[in-house]
Amino acid sequence: MPAASIGRKFMRKLVSTLSLGALLLAGTIGLAGKASAEDWPNRKTITAVFPFAAGSDYIARIVMGAVEKEIGQRILIDNRPGAGGAIGTGYAARQPADGYTFVFAYPGPAANFTNTFAGLPYKPLEDFEYVSGISKATMVIVARTGLPFTDFKGMIEYAKANPGKLSVSNSGIGTYGHMVELAFSDLAGIKMKMVPYKGNSEVVTDMLSGSLDMSMDFLNNNYMKQIEAGTIRPLAIVSAERAADLPNVPTFKESGIDLVAQPWAGLMAPKGTPPSVIERMNKAVVNYLNTDEAKQAFAKIGQQVNPTTPKEFRDVVVSEEVKWRDLIAKYEIKNQ
């Protein structure tokens, strides 16, 4: 038989063999994925990545503790801080989509870093499946006493008459508080001196000493103690509704500023995680969030439960990116 003919027969056989192998491999992968979904969560410990340092993971731990009891599998909280949450979130995106890795989601690393973080090693809006919303926080603008105004409208009038004189803190460039300050300044037509801080305990200290005028921050115990003592005055709530702890403090919208912003947290999984796993995990999370125990635990740190369907939480993340996109571009906000 001519060598060319033998070569052609060999190539046909090789291609046929490779094709069969590919089909068998695809079938094996499909069966493995199906088996993984069917026996979930019995195969191994689940890892829930928390992309910030230990100590700020109170909600993550109580939620996963409750979920652990319901599904009957141990859940390990894996703290992976750094780069504003990008390191831990990026790590989770690279893990197998087998239902044994989840990650806590926050506005920056899950949405806004799309526009603020050059060279991000993952795609926030493409690399994840969405499980459920978990919490919502209340943001408030507070002022030290002794300033020549006592309410939100008075503050705006004073700021217009004294451009750049009022100082207001935030948690850093590109953080939620910073972007709310920029949006508020645009809408109100005022200029303020925006000062980044590492923590709100330092903010409170400087406000009490008179070296800082105001703060745009999450409503928490550090502020509530001073509000109750009368040393710090709440001016307005950035959320859509008034805060339960401050029922007499108006929202921005009620005060004539068309701005609503409410930081959130949720749970995601690597892209391709089986739908049956997402559904079961969603059910376990939502079941806990709907309990009085969860509502009381969240309220202790100024948060509210926010159970959602997977689609509802995805919509939250997508709308978050859209909400701040133009502002980020206008002020060229970049994470370092």
Summary of the structure (lengths in Angstrom):
residues: 336
radius of gyration: 25.0
end to end distance: 68.1
largest distance: 102.4
contacts: 1098
relative contact order: 0.16
helix: 48%
strand: 18%
